């Protein structure tokens, strides 16, 4: 199964092998070794040592080859694959993988799904494929990026197997360059098979676009063109496919809060492209949307219905329109303000809070949006409505990126008192809706008592936690919040604390779970004790439950709560709650009772009830507060110098920004900055805050003041979007894939090109996506730019030709998705991918998705065929060779320092064979050497003894005896065979020493004589 080879990372180091013959030559001349075999052993060891070191330097590797195969399926999940066809794709992948995968040699299979991006659904593994139509991974189905899927599959392959990719797609590629990537990965040894996904439909009908002028004049006719396309299917009878498709075309115009059907007609759509044209005119100024749709009379004639709609926008300049949003319970609160604006030729649309806008396009007809003393959540126990996060974001984006004005008028339900704190509306305003720099800050405390018994599981507990988060959001950082939960027992989920630690409170709220029984009394009592010990100015409790609680003295407890100045509101969820008890608690606690059937209404109730805690933000003084001028501003030009007192306003804090301008302020309360009028530039739009009301309870006397109408009119006109009717600029747009190209042609009043300008483009896309780009000059008077448009839907942009000029507004609707825009035949491209040949392998195959199980079982060529080059894995072994070289170096040193003898081997062999050991020739030579040495020692001794003079006989005789006679018991410390010779040598040294001493004595005697 496995083959082994060797490879080298740096083979050029093998050149060092040329030095081995030099080593042998030098050793022959300079190395002295006893014996030929010892010389060969020494040079052989050194040669092997050099060879190992050179292999280590060359980084030798062990290469192992095997016959494993890994197949990864790439499944196209984009919207261009119909759901029924996607189910068939899943069945095909599962059946082919489980049928043809070989358990031996351990083949593996994996799945990657892709759309606009790619994700690994099942990593490669050596088992059956358990794949279902309900995929685990989340991808962008609006696009198709086959290139990303190929790159991800290449990265997911294991190293120890041959690799093959099976692409299951319709070939509709909207992102990337799959062919280029496929060519590159094929060169790396990866094979590619394809399974084309064809459509069953008889044809494809689409609305390519609807064309309307971007700008028009009031009551001036213009043409509207709807471009339709009918492409017959390629896998049907062509004669039948060439017949016209009957259907209905419908065009709806929306604007000014109304919808009008301008076309509703039955037509027959011939194969090819047809332009349906009609004429329309707009009676009033504003921003209008045209929506076109085509519906075939019969099913099966159209592959995708997603591309049967298109939209376009037309803007008609007007003298100025204002949208006034008011509380639905007080629709006529600003009737005098509306009449005053209309007298000054401004068109005002009053929108109650229970009929709010739903799309950003609904805001485009208006140059200014006024929030007139309307709270974030409004209503009563019969029904509560609230601004959603998306609606608040639309208002902010409409000002920042599209140039519309935004104004908030004060009152008891505005600013922080209306629950607008910590919202996008506060972000768009020049004031913070909380008090930050007061010496004595009025604060509130909110206690939430929430049922978390078993009956609250699921949707109820989910929306209860969402409601608690919304209540926290409505509080200021100095306010207090606490959460007490109950089932059979009471738990303090969040002890009463300041709301500034929002992250901790949100974390504790998210941990709430439903389980157990229902016992509400201990939780209410604990919440009351916490509020009682707190020194907040306003204290409020909200009790929520969905069941029947254990009996207790709730009347006495509620009386105690009310006696301490604490209010209590109750919320009954569903029909099983103790309605009578909760109603009594709310009545005795001076709060409100709510009963909801849908848990989704709970957050709106909590938002409204949390406003009770924000009431300290309202400052009122019956005798009035005299405003004073803090700076000059266009809004105050031409007004009388003396302003009338106001009897109340909502306290705020100016934002720390140089863009904030506060021309009017109030002196009370002392110790903080009290703004009455505040303005600033927010993006390309303007926003204004008036913290008192508009002629109602706090400024009732202002309605008779000479400057009242002028001030409010100038305040409105200053904040409105500029609507200069400049016809010298022409804007054109074009959708190119995932980008929108914008072209601006600029002329001056004399018809000359306007050059060297710096146009800026701002806008808002779907899901509040921010658009901000600069246009660059590409020709005389011509500027171009582009922005990303990955999401389908309306894109509203505003182009300012130069700083200070009014923006040019247009709307662009990005049609559905590129998945439905192009209808080319992609089979040739898929066939070219399959024809790519990996090195050492065979080209890929094109398989048929629509085979029956019998046909599938009988095919000869499968995705798991082994016709690719064997996979190889490399393991570096140079470090092992280096360790072996170190060990061999020690052996070489030992060979040069140690005399090797293998006598013991012969002796052992003789003993094993039970034969007497034979004295080797080396022992005989050694004996001869020893005998020759003894003879020489005796000879040298005799010559030395005969030549000695002036020596006593006794020592010489003794020396001769010591030399010639062998001692019977030699000392143990002098082992060996040379003892006699060694003693003769000592005697000779002793004799020489004595003779030297005698010569020295004779010299002294001669001198003395």
Buried (B, 14 or more C-beta within 10 A) or exposed (E): EEEEEEEBEEEEBBEBEEEBEEEEEEBEEEEEBEEEEBBEBBBEBBBBBBBBBBBBBBBBBBEBBBBBBBBBBBBBBBBBBBEEBBEBBBBBBBBBBBBBBBEEBBBBBBBBBBBBBBBBBBEBEBEEBEBEEEBEBEBBBBBBBBBBBBBBBBEBBBEBBBBBBBBBBBBBBBBBEBBEBBBEBBEEBBBBBBBBBBBEBBBBBBBBBBBBBBBBBEEEEBEBBBBBBBBBBBEBEEEEBEBEBEBBBBBBBBBBEEEEEBBEEEBEBEBEEBEBEEEBEBEBBBBBBBBBBBEBEEEEBBBBBBBBBBBBBBBBBBEBBBBBBBBBBBBEBBEBBBEBBEEBEBBBBBBBBBEBBEBBBBBBBBBBBBBBBBBBBBBEEEEBBBBEEEBBBBBBBBBBBBBBBBBBBBBBBBBBBBBBBBBBBBBBBBBBBBBBEBEEBBBBBBBBBBBBBEBBEEEBBBBBBBBBBBBBBBBBBBBBBBBBBBBEEBBBBBEBBBBEEBEEBBEBBEEBEBEBBBBBBBBBBBBBEBBEEBEBBBBBBBBBBBBEBEEBEBEEBBEEBBEEEBBBBBBBBBEEBBEEBBBBBBBBBBBBBBBBEEBEBBBBBBBBBBBBBBBBBBBEBEEBBEBEBBEEBEBBEEBEEEBBBBBBBBBBBBBEEEEBBBBBBBEEBEEBBBBBBBBBBBBBBBBBBBBBBBBBEBBEBBBEBEBBBBBBBBBBBBBBBBBEEEEBBBBEBEBEEBBBBBBBBBBEEEEEEBEEBEBBBBBBBBEBBEBEBEBEBEEEBBBBBBBEBBBBBBBBBBBBBEEEBBBBBBBBBBBBBBBBBEBEEBBEBBBEBBBBEBEEBEBBBBBEBEBEEEEBEEBEEBBBBBBBBBBBBBEEBBEBBBEBBEEBBEEBEEBEEEEEEEEEEEEEEEEEEEEEEEEEEEEEEEEEEBEEEBEEBBEBBBEBBEEBEEBEEEBBEEBBEBBEEEEEEEEEEEEEEBBBBEBBBEBBEEBEEBBEEEEEEEEEEEEEE
